[in-house]
């Protein structure tokens, strides 16, 4: 599951990087178009400082948007790994040991309570009967705990699959959007290149 999450994260990261490169290519296309116009007539730019400030604000805004997208992708990965890790360690302590009161790890109070309950159903209790009963109780407790862990893991995986399906839909949307923008940018570059008078100086 973690391998799948890393693959999705890498795919989304590469899409975001490609989106940034495409936006910079669009800016360069605009510059090329402006330079192509200035070959035949001088371009007088009014309010250069204002236009430069607007361009810098646009670049800064784009950078912040790209950073937010990267941070969101990383948060998605960390959240997914935390949810899966929490489901895998259900019923266990931080060091991986089974918590007291589950399976064979009973407190003294729980053992005494179990013996008192058992006395109601035994006619002549012997030590071997108690050992067999204890083993049966412990085995049933372990089966119950394992079933609870499997249930928690299954529910976490189901929830995680829903989250990842939503993420795949988001990646698909980014892919379609980027494909459209790359196509439009390619057409703009082709138009600019065709409009350049290559015969100048010949």
FILO-106668 format. One record per residue (C-alpha): residue number from 1; x, y, z. Coordinates in Angstrom, 2 decimals, decimal comma, padded with zeros to 5 digits. Example, Ala and Ser with C-alpha at 12.3 -4.5 7.8 and 13.67 -1.06 7.14 Angstrom:
BEGIN
<marza><seq>1</seq><u>012,30</u><v>-004,50</v><w>007,80</w></marza>
<marza><seq>2</seq><u>013,67</u><v>-001,06</v><w>007,14</w></marza>
//
This chain:
BEGIN
<marza><seq>1</seq><u>000,00</u><v>000,00</v><w>000,00</w></marza>
<marza><seq>2</seq><u>002,84</u><v>002,41</v><w>000,88</w></marza>
<marza><seq>3</seq><u>004,49</u><v>001,69</v><w>-002,51</w></marza>
<marza><seq>4</seq><u>001,20</u><v>002,61</v><w>-004,23</w></marza>
<marza><seq>5</seq><u>000,97</u><v>005,84</v><w>-002,18</w></marza>
<marza><seq>6</seq><u>004,52</u><v>006,81</v><w>-003,17</w></marza>
<marza><seq>7</seq><u>003,76</u><v>006,17</v><w>-006,85</w></marza>
<marza><seq>8</seq><u>000,64</u><v>008,37</v><w>-006,68</w></marza>
<marza><seq>9</seq><u>002,60</u><v>011,09</v><w>-004,87</w></marza>
<marza><seq>10</seq><u>005,39</u><v>011,00</v><w>-007,48</w></marza>
<marza><seq>11</seq><u>002,85</u><v>011,18</v><w>-010,31</w></marza>
<marza><seq>12</seq><u>001,14</u><v>014,20</v><w>-008,77</w></marza>
<marza><seq>13</seq><u>004,49</u><v>015,90</v><w>-008,05</w></marza>
<marza><seq>14</seq><u>005,66</u><v>015,42</v><w>-011,64</w></marza>
<marza><seq>15</seq><u>002,35</u><v>016,83</v><w>-012,91</w></marza>
<marza><seq>16</seq><u>002,79</u><v>019,91</v><w>-010,72</w></marza>
<marza><seq>17</seq><u>006,38</u><v>020,36</v><w>-011,97</w></marza>
<marza><seq>18</seq><u>005,20</u><v>020,00</v><w>-015,59</w></marza>
<marza><seq>19</seq><u>002,49</u><v>022,58</v><w>-014,93</w></marza>
<marza><seq>20</seq><u>005,12</u><v>025,04</v><w>-013,69</w></marza>
<marza><seq>21</seq><u>007,33</u><v>024,43</v><w>-016,72</w></marza>
<marza><seq>22</seq><u>004,37</u><v>024,92</v><w>-019,05</w></marza>
<marza><seq>23</seq><u>003,49</u><v>028,23</v><w>-017,39</w></marza>
<marza><seq>24</seq><u>007,09</u><v>029,44</v><w>-017,76</w></marza>
<marza><seq>25</seq><u>007,04</u><v>028,32</v><w>-021,41</w></marza>
<marza><seq>26</seq><u>003,87</u><v>030,36</v><w>-021,91</w></marza>
<marza><seq>27</seq><u>005,64</u><v>033,40</v><w>-020,46</w></marza>
<marza><seq>28</seq><u>008,59</u><v>032,89</v><w>-022,81</w></marza>
<marza><seq>29</seq><u>006,17</u><v>032,56</v><w>-025,74</w></marza>
<marza><seq>30</seq><u>004,67</u><v>035,93</v><w>-024,81</w></marza>
<marza><seq>31</seq><u>008,18</u><v>037,45</v><w>-024,70</w></marza>
<marza><seq>32</seq><u>008,99</u><v>035,95</v><w>-028,10</w></marza>
<marza><seq>33</seq><u>005,76</u><v>037,32</v><w>-029,53</w></marza>
<marza><seq>34</seq><u>006,59</u><v>040,78</v><w>-028,15</w></marza>
<marza><seq>35</seq><u>010,11</u><v>040,64</v><w>-029,58</w></marza>
<marza><seq>36</seq><u>008,74</u><v>039,58</v><w>-032,95</w></marza>
<marza><seq>37</seq><u>006,48</u><v>042,64</v><w>-033,00</w></marza>
<marza><seq>38</seq><u>009,32</u><v>044,97</v><w>-032,09</w></marza>
<marza><seq>39</seq><u>011,29</u><v>043,99</v><w>-035,21</w></marza>
<marza><seq>40</seq><u>009,03</u><v>046,12</v><w>-037,41</w></marza>
<marza><seq>41</seq><u>007,86</u><v>048,81</v><w>-035,03</w></marza>
<marza><seq>42</seq><u>009,33</u><v>050,02</v><w>-031,78</w></marza>
<marza><seq>43</seq><u>007,33</u><v>049,10</v><w>-028,72</w></marza>
<marza><seq>44</seq><u>006,97</u><v>051,93</v><w>-026,24</w></marza>
<marza><seq>45</seq><u>006,25</u><v>050,65</v><w>-022,75</w></marza>
<marza><seq>46</seq><u>004,49</u><v>053,05</v><w>-020,43</w></marza>
<marza><seq>47</seq><u>004,72</u><v>052,64</v><w>-016,67</w></marza>
<marza><seq>48</seq><u>007,59</u><v>050,15</v><w>-016,74</w></marza>
<marza><seq>49</seq><u>007,84</u><v>050,00</v><w>-012,95</w></marza>
<marza><seq>50</seq><u>004,16</u><v>049,15</v><w>-012,57</w></marza>
<marza><seq>51</seq><u>004,34</u><v>046,42</v><w>-015,21</w></marza>
<marza><seq>52</seq><u>007,53</u><v>045,01</v><w>-013,67</w></marza>
<marza><seq>53</seq><u>005,90</u><v>044,96</v><w>-010,23</w></marza>
<marza><seq>54</seq><u>002,82</u><v>043,23</v><w>-011,66</w></marza>
<marza><seq>55</seq><u>005,04</u><v>040,62</v><w>-013,34</w></marza>
<marza><seq>56</seq><u>006,95</u><v>040,00</v><w>-010,09</w></marza>
<marza><seq>57</seq><u>003,67</u><v>039,67</v><w>-008,17</w></marza>
<marza><seq>58</seq><u>002,44</u><v>037,17</v><w>-010,75</w></marza>
<marza><seq>59</seq><u>005,64</u><v>035,09</v><w>-010,42</w></marza>
<marza><seq>60</seq><u>005,45</u><v>035,22</v><w>-006,61</w></marza>
<marza><seq>61</seq><u>001,79</u><v>034,17</v><w>-006,65</w></marza>
<marza><seq>62</seq><u>002,59</u><v>031,27</v><w>-008,98</w></marza>
<marza><seq>63</seq><u>005,46</u><v>030,16</v><w>-006,72</w></marza>
<marza><seq>64</seq><u>003,21</u><v>030,21</v><w>-003,64</w></marza>
<marza><seq>65</seq><u>000,53</u><v>028,22</v><w>-005,47</w></marza>
<marza><seq>66</seq><u>003,08</u><v>025,59</v><w>-006,50</w></marza>
<marza><seq>67</seq><u>004,41</u><v>025,39</v><w>-002,93</w></marza>
<marza><seq>68</seq><u>000,90</u><v>024,95</v><w>-001,51</w></marza>
<marza><seq>69</seq><u>000,23</u><v>022,13</v><w>-003,97</w></marza>
<marza><seq>70</seq><u>003,49</u><v>020,39</v><w>-002,98</w></marza>
<marza><seq>71</seq><u>002,70</u><v>020,76</v><w>000,72</w></marza>
<marza><seq>72</seq><u>-000,83</u><v>019,42</v><w>000,22</w></marza>
<marza><seq>73</seq><u>000,52</u><v>016,36</v><w>-001,61</w></marza>
<marza><seq>74</seq><u>003,04</u><v>015,70</v><w>001,19</w></marza>
<marza><seq>75</seq><u>000,32</u><v>016,12</v><w>003,85</w></marza>
<marza><seq>76</seq><u>-001,84</u><v>013,59</v><w>001,99</w></marza>
<marza><seq>77</seq><u>001,01</u><v>011,05</v><w>002,08</w></marza>
<marza><seq>78</seq><u>001,72</u><v>011,62</v><w>005,78</w></marza>
<marza><seq>79</seq><u>-001,98</u><v>011,35</v><w>006,68</w></marza>
<marza><seq>80</seq><u>-002,34</u><v>008,12</v><w>004,69</w></marza>
<marza><seq>81</seq><u>000,73</u><v>006,57</v><w>006,30</w></marza>
<marza><seq>82</seq><u>-000,48</u><v>007,60</v><w>009,77</w></marza>
<marza><seq>83</seq><u>-003,92</u><v>006,06</v><w>009,20</w></marza>
<marza><seq>84</seq><u>-002,44</u><v>002,79</v><w>007,93</w></marza>
<marza><seq>85</seq><u>000,11</u><v>002,66</v><w>010,75</w></marza>
<marza><seq>86</seq><u>-002,60</u><v>003,27</v><w>013,34</w></marza>
<marza><seq>87</seq><u>-004,69</u><v>000,41</v><w>011,94</w></marza>
<marza><seq>88</seq><u>-001,69</u><v>-001,95</v><w>011,88</w></marza>
<marza><seq>89</seq><u>-000,88</u><v>-001,28</v><w>015,54</w></marza>
<marza><seq>90</seq><u>-004,45</u><v>-001,62</v><w>016,79</w></marza>
<marza><seq>91</seq><u>-004,43</u><v>-003,20</v><w>020,29</w></marza>
<marza><seq>92</seq><u>-000,69</u><v>-002,77</v><w>020,70</w></marza>
<marza><seq>93</seq><u>001,46</u><v>-000,30</v><w>022,59</w></marza>
<marza><seq>94</seq><u>004,05</u><v>002,04</v><w>021,08</w></marza>
<marza><seq>95</seq><u>006,79</u><v>-000,57</v><w>021,41</w></marza>
<marza><seq>96</seq><u>004,71</u><v>-003,17</v><w>019,56</w></marza>
<marza><seq>97</seq><u>003,88</u><v>-005,22</v><w>022,67</w></marza>
<marza><seq>98</seq><u>000,33</u><v>-006,34</v><w>023,18</w></marza>
<marza><seq>99</seq><u>-001,52</u><v>-004,21</v><w>025,69</w></marza>
<marza><seq>100</seq><u>-002,44</u><v>-005,62</v><w>029,10</w></marza>
<marza><seq>101</seq><u>-005,92</u><v>-007,07</v><w>029,21</w></marza>
<marza><seq>102</seq><u>-005,78</u><v>-008,43</v><w>025,67</w></marza>
<marza><seq>103</seq><u>-004,95</u><v>-011,99</v><w>024,66</w></marza>
<marza><seq>104</seq><u>-002,65</u><v>-013,79</v><w>027,14</w></marza>
<marza><seq>105</seq><u>-001,66</u><v>-010,56</v><w>028,89</w></marza>
<marza><seq>106</seq><u>-004,15</u><v>-010,31</v><w>031,76</w></marza>
<marza><seq>107</seq><u>-003,93</u><v>-008,25</v><w>034,91</w></marza>
<marza><seq>108</seq><u>-004,16</u><v>-009,99</v><w>038,31</w></marza>
<marza><seq>109</seq><u>-007,63</u><v>-008,56</v><w>038,82</w></marza>
<marza><seq>110</seq><u>-008,83</u><v>-009,96</v><w>035,49</w></marza>
<marza><seq>111</seq><u>-007,39</u><v>-013,40</v><w>036,34</w></marza>
<marza><seq>112</seq><u>-009,20</u><v>-013,42</v><w>039,72</w></marza>
<marza><seq>113</seq><u>-012,46</u><v>-012,35</v><w>038,09</w></marza>
<marza><seq>114</seq><u>-012,12</u><v>-015,16</v><w>035,56</w></marza>
<marza><seq>115</seq><u>-011,57</u><v>-017,76</v><w>038,31</w></marza>
<marza><seq>116</seq><u>-014,60</u><v>-016,52</v><w>040,26</w></marza>
<marza><seq>117</seq><u>-016,81</u><v>-016,74</v><w>037,16</w></marza>
<marza><seq>118</seq><u>-015,54</u><v>-020,22</v><w>036,37</w></marza>
<marza><seq>119</seq><u>-016,37</u><v>-021,58</v><w>039,88</w></marza>
<marza><seq>120</seq><u>-020,09</u><v>-021,30</v><w>039,14</w></marza>
<marza><seq>121</seq><u>-019,83</u><v>-023,88</v><w>036,36</w></marza>
<marza><seq>122</seq><u>-017,32</u><v>-026,37</v><w>037,86</w></marza>
<marza><seq>123</seq><u>-018,30</u><v>-029,27</v><w>040,12</w></marza>
<marza><seq>124</seq><u>-014,90</u><v>-030,51</v><w>041,22</w></marza>
<marza><seq>125</seq><u>-012,20</u><v>-028,13</v><w>039,97</w></marza>
<marza><seq>126</seq><u>-008,73</u><v>-029,57</v><w>039,54</w></marza>
<marza><seq>127</seq><u>-005,49</u><v>-027,85</v><w>038,60</w></marza>
<marza><seq>128</seq><u>-005,43</u><v>-029,51</v><w>035,18</w></marza>
<marza><seq>129</seq><u>-009,02</u><v>-028,38</v><w>034,51</w></marza>
<marza><seq>130</seq><u>-008,04</u><v>-024,81</v><w>035,39</w></marza>
<marza><seq>131</seq><u>-005,03</u><v>-024,94</v><w>033,05</w></marza>
<marza><seq>132</seq><u>-007,15</u><v>-026,24</v><w>030,17</w></marza>
<marza><seq>133</seq><u>-009,82</u><v>-023,61</v><w>030,81</w></marza>
<marza><seq>134</seq><u>-007,19</u><v>-020,87</v><w>031,05</w></marza>
<marza><seq>135</seq><u>-005,63</u><v>-021,96</v><w>027,77</w></marza>
<marza><seq>136</seq><u>-009,03</u><v>-022,05</v><w>026,05</w></marza>
<marza><seq>137</seq><u>-009,88</u><v>-018,59</v><w>027,40</w></marza>
<marza><seq>138</seq><u>-006,51</u><v>-017,21</v><w>026,33</w></marza>
<marza><seq>139</seq><u>-006,83</u><v>-018,71</v><w>022,84</w></marza>
<marza><seq>140</seq><u>-010,32</u><v>-017,28</v><w>022,43</w></marza>
<marza><seq>141</seq><u>-009,05</u><v>-013,91</v><w>023,66</w></marza>
<marza><seq>142</seq><u>-006,23</u><v>-013,95</v><w>021,11</w></marza>
<marza><seq>143</seq><u>-008,65</u><v>-014,89</v><w>018,32</w></marza>
<marza><seq>144</seq><u>-010,93</u><v>-012,05</v><w>019,37</w></marza>
<marza><seq>145</seq><u>-008,04</u><v>-009,54</v><w>019,39</w></marza>
<marza><seq>146</seq><u>-006,76</u><v>-010,75</v><w>016,01</w></marza>
<marza><seq>147</seq><u>-010,27</u><v>-010,41</v><w>014,58</w></marza>
<marza><seq>148</seq><u>-010,54</u><v>-006,86</v><w>015,94</w></marza>
<marza><seq>149</seq><u>-007,18</u><v>-005,95</v><w>014,41</w></marza>
<marza><seq>150</seq><u>-008,19</u><v>-007,43</v><w>011,05</w></marza>
<marza><seq>151</seq><u>-011,47</u><v>-005,52</v><w>011,18</w></marza>
<marza><seq>152</seq><u>-009,67</u><v>-002,26</v><w>012,01</w></marza>
<marza><seq>153</seq><u>-007,15</u><v>-002,88</v><w>009,22</w></marza>
<marza><seq>154</seq><u>-009,89</u><v>-003,73</v><w>006,71</w></marza>
<marza><seq>155</seq><u>-011,89</u><v>-000,62</v><w>007,60</w></marza>
<marza><seq>156</seq><u>-008,77</u><v>001,55</v><w>007,38</w></marza>
<marza><seq>157</seq><u>-007,91</u><v>000,07</v><w>003,98</w></marza>
<marza><seq>158</seq><u>-011,45</u><v>000,65</v><w>002,72</w></marza>
<marza><seq>159</seq><u>-011,37</u><v>004,25</v><w>003,91</w></marza>
<marza><seq>160</seq><u>-007,89</u><v>004,70</v><w>002,43</w></marza>
<marza><seq>161</seq><u>-009,02</u><v>003,34</v><w>-000,94</w></marza>
<marza><seq>162</seq><u>-011,85</u><v>005,90</v><w>-000,96</w></marza>
<marza><seq>163</seq><u>-009,34</u><v>008,68</v><w>-000,20</w></marza>
<marza><seq>164</seq><u>-006,95</u><v>007,46</v><w>-002,90</w></marza>
<marza><seq>165</seq><u>-009,78</u><v>007,20</v><w>-005,45</w></marza>
<marza><seq>166</seq><u>-010,52</u><v>010,88</v><w>-004,79</w></marza>
<marza><seq>167</seq><u>-006,82</u><v>011,60</v><w>-005,21</w></marza>
<marza><seq>168</seq><u>-006,71</u><v>009,69</v><w>-008,50</w></marza>
<marza><seq>169</seq><u>-009,66</u><v>011,77</v><w>-009,72</w></marza>
<marza><seq>170</seq><u>-007,74</u><v>014,92</v><w>-008,77</w></marza>
<marza><seq>171</seq><u>-004,65</u><v>013,67</v><w>-010,64</w></marza>
<marza><seq>172</seq><u>-006,81</u><v>012,89</v><w>-013,67</w></marza>
<marza><seq>173</seq><u>-008,21</u><v>016,43</v><w>-013,60</w></marza>
<marza><seq>174</seq><u>-004,71</u><v>017,88</v><w>-013,38</w></marza>
<marza><seq>175</seq><u>-003,58</u><v>015,68</v><w>-016,28</w></marza>
<marza><seq>176</seq><u>-006,43</u><v>016,74</v><w>-018,56</w></marza>
<marza><seq>177</seq><u>-005,95</u><v>020,40</v><w>-017,65</w></marza>
<marza><seq>178</seq><u>-002,20</u><v>020,24</v><w>-018,25</w></marza>
<marza><seq>179</seq><u>-002,67</u><v>018,42</v><w>-021,55</w></marza>
<marza><seq>180</seq><u>-005,03</u><v>021,17</v><w>-022,77</w></marza>
<marza><seq>181</seq><u>-002,63</u><v>023,91</v><w>-021,68</w></marza>
<marza><seq>182</seq><u>000,38</u><v>022,24</v><w>-023,33</w></marza>
<marza><seq>183</seq><u>-001,58</u><v>021,84</v><w>-026,56</w></marza>
<marza><seq>184</seq><u>-002,66</u><v>025,52</v><w>-026,49</w></marza>
<marza><seq>185</seq><u>000,89</u><v>026,65</v><w>-025,69</w></marza>
<marza><seq>186</seq><u>002,33</u><v>024,52</v><w>-028,51</w></marza>
<marza><seq>187</seq><u>-000,11</u><v>026,09</v><w>-030,96</w></marza>
<marza><seq>188</seq><u>000,84</u><v>029,58</v><w>-029,76</w></marza>
<marza><seq>189</seq><u>004,54</u><v>028,82</v><w>-030,24</w></marza>
<marza><seq>190</seq><u>003,85</u><v>027,46</v><w>-033,74</w></marza>
<marza><seq>191</seq><u>001,90</u><v>030,60</v><w>-034,63</w></marza>
<marza><seq>192</seq><u>004,70</u><v>032,88</v><w>-033,32</w></marza>
<marza><seq>193</seq><u>007,38</u><v>030,93</v><w>-035,17</w></marza>
<marza><seq>194</seq><u>005,41</u><v>031,03</v><w>-038,42</w></marza>
<marza><seq>195</seq><u>004,97</u><v>034,79</v><w>-038,11</w></marza>
<marza><seq>196</seq><u>008,72</u><v>035,49</v><w>-037,73</w></marza>
<marza><seq>197</seq><u>010,10</u><v>036,94</v><w>-040,99</w></marza>
<marza><seq>198</seq><u>012,98</u><v>034,50</v><w>-041,50</w></marza>
<marza><seq>199</seq><u>013,90</u><v>036,18</v><w>-044,80</w></marza>
<marza><seq>200</seq><u>015,25</u><v>039,33</v><w>-043,12</w></marza>
<marza><seq>201</seq><u>018,87</u><v>039,89</v><w>-044,12</w></marza>
<marza><seq>202</seq><u>018,73</u><v>037,45</v><w>-047,10</w></marza>
//
